[in-house]
Amino acid sequence: LHSKGDVSFIIDRNINYTNVCINKCRFCAFYRDKDAPDAYILGKRKLLNKIKETIDCGGTQILMQGGLHPDLGLDYYIDLLRSIKKKFSIHIHGFSPPEISYIAKTSGLSVKKALLQLQEAGLDSIPGGGAEILSDRIRRKLSPKKIGKEKWLKVMEEAHLIGMKTTATMMFGSIEKPEDIIEHLDALRRLQDKTGGFTAFIPWSFQPGNTELVQSSEFGALPTGRQVRNKKSAIPATAGRRNPHSALQVATAVEYLRVLALSRVYLDNVPNIQASWVTQGLKLAQVALRFGANDFGSTMLEENVVASTGVKYMVSVEDIVSTIKDAGFKPVQRDMYYNLINYGQRYK
């Protein structure tokens, strides 16, 4: 699990190029309607400046994701990728399966052809976002407009077949049952057996603050705000928490660790399991290193999606390094492919 006692991490930045999204997932506090006053598309100059700041901080990668904006077509993404690669030598880990599927659909291309064009323009790998729970029974309730289980898996399979590596994620602690978690893990395991394209798996727990899911009477929560998101709602972060009469049961720290350990056992064909300090905080992420995680994830020089729920942990490289050391492990910097950077020279 911990080769030579190592725990890896990567220095990168999460850049969200737009918060406009037609999917309107019920668990998401980040999306905005196109006409919302705080809706945005990140300008190219600002985006490039963010990348420069990342490189200046020792970053080797950007994680680039956004909503499904109705006005952005394939040409936008091709131009964006080429502009980045023209100016910077940095790994682009970008566009989750729902984004890839939407880009392909709106451009009239197959997923494979869209992926090939994005790859040629500079896309290096794909994040595992948009998976939530790979159970269509749950997806129809959480995100009825988002692609289903099979389409998510198909995007990942096509990416693997053209030589792209990807990560996989799972959001739990909302309305799913244990059997839905097993269905999710089994789907990933089967695809990994077939392609071997997943480099890591990241389970994280649903963060209820400012989301529409917690105000839905369908799940036993009290209505607390508007259904249409023209602005950030004022839903309290405590909404939906451990109401015994609610179908919405937010995961506890113990449940997070159990799911993490289960993931490590079930996904024995996925080489790396990440701890999610972004949602769990540094201390629980540190404990996770004894429950199956061998990677501390990213420094996340910027993170907006989870932060929109009211959960915001800001940490430095030094924080991550000391946290790993205090747990009894050796911190090592890596890239997306888990190649070690400056191994044996830094973070002693």
Rosetta blueprint (number, residue, H / E / L):
1 L L
2 H L
3 S H
4 K H
5 G H
6 D E
7 V E
8 S E
9 F E
10 I E
11 I L
12 D E
13 R E
14 N E
15 I E
16 N E
17 Y L
18 T E
19 N L
20 V E
21 C L
22 I L
23 N L
24 K L
25 C L
26 R L
27 F L
28 C L
29 A L
30 F L
31 Y L
32 R E
33 D L
34 K L
35 D L
36 A L
37 P L
38 D L
39 A L
40 Y L
41 I E
42 L L
43 G L
44 K H
45 R H
46 K H
47 L H
48 L H
49 N H
50 K H
51 I H
52 K H
53 E H
54 T H
55 I H
56 D H
57 C L
58 G L
59 G L
60 T L
61 Q E
62 I E
63 L E
64 M E
65 Q E
66 G L
67 G L
68 L L
69 H L
70 P L
71 D L
72 L L
73 G L
74 L H
75 D H
76 Y H
77 Y H
78 I H
79 D H
80 L H
81 L H
82 R H
83 S H
84 I H
85 K H
86 K H
87 K H
88 F L
89 S L
90 I L
91 H E
92 I E
93 H E
94 G E
95 F L
96 S L
97 P H
98 P H
99 E H
100 I H
101 S H
102 Y H
103 I H
104 A H
105 K H
106 T H
107 S H
108 G L
109 L L
110 S L
111 V H
112 K H
113 K H
114 A H
115 L H
116 L H
117 Q H
118 L H
119 Q H
120 E H
121 A H
122 G L
123 L L
124 D L
125 S E
126 I E
127 P L
128 G L
129 G L
130 G L
131 A L
132 E L
133 I L
134 L L
135 S L
136 D H
137 R H
138 I H
139 R H
140 R H
141 K H
142 L H
143 S L
144 P L
145 K L
146 K L
147 I L
148 G L
149 K H
150 E H
151 K H
152 W H
153 L H
154 K H
155 V H
156 M H
157 E H
158 E H
159 A H
160 H H
161 L H
162 I L
163 G L
164 M L
165 K E
166 T E
167 T E
168 A E
169 T E
170 M E
171 M E
172 F E
173 G L
174 S L
175 I L
176 E L
177 K L
178 P H
179 E H
180 D H
181 I H
182 I H
183 E H
184 H H
185 L H
186 D H
187 A H
188 L H
189 R H
190 R H
191 L H
192 Q H
193 D H
194 K H
195 T H
196 G L
197 G L
198 F E
199 T E
200 A E
201 F E
202 I E
203 P E
204 W E
205 S E
206 F L
207 Q L
208 P L
209 G L
210 N L
211 T L
212 E L
213 L H
214 V H
215 Q H
216 S L
217 S H
218 E H
219 F H
220 G L
221 A L
222 L L
223 P L
224 T L
225 G L
226 R L
227 Q L
228 V L
229 R L
230 N L
231 K L
232 K L
233 S L
234 A L
235 I L
236 P L
237 A L
238 T L
239 A L
240 G L
241 R L
242 R L
243 N L
244 P L
245 H L
246 S L
247 A L
248 L L
249 Q L
250 V L
251 A L
252 T L
253 A H
254 V H
255 E H
256 Y H
257 L H
258 R H
259 V H
260 L H
261 A H
262 L H
263 S H
264 R H
265 V H
266 Y H
267 L L
268 D L
269 N L
270 V L
271 P L
272 N L
273 I E
274 Q E
275 A L
276 S L
277 W H
278 V H
279 T H
280 Q H
281 G L
282 L H
283 K H
284 L H
285 A H
286 Q H
287 V H
288 A H
289 L L
290 R L
291 F L
292 G L
293 A L
294 N L
295 D E
296 F E
297 G E
298 S E
299 T L
300 M L
301 L L
302 E L
303 E L
304 N L
305 V L
306 V L
307 A H
308 S H
309 T H
310 G L
311 V L
312 K L
313 Y L
314 M L
315 V L
316 S L
317 V H
318 E H
319 D H
320 I H
321 V H
322 S H
323 T H
324 I H
325 K H
326 D H
327 A L
328 G L
329 F L
330 K E
331 P E
332 V E
333 Q E
334 R E
335 D L
336 M L
337 Y L
338 Y L
339 N L
340 L E
341 I E
342 N L
343 Y L
344 G L
345 Q L
346 R L
347 Y L
348 K L
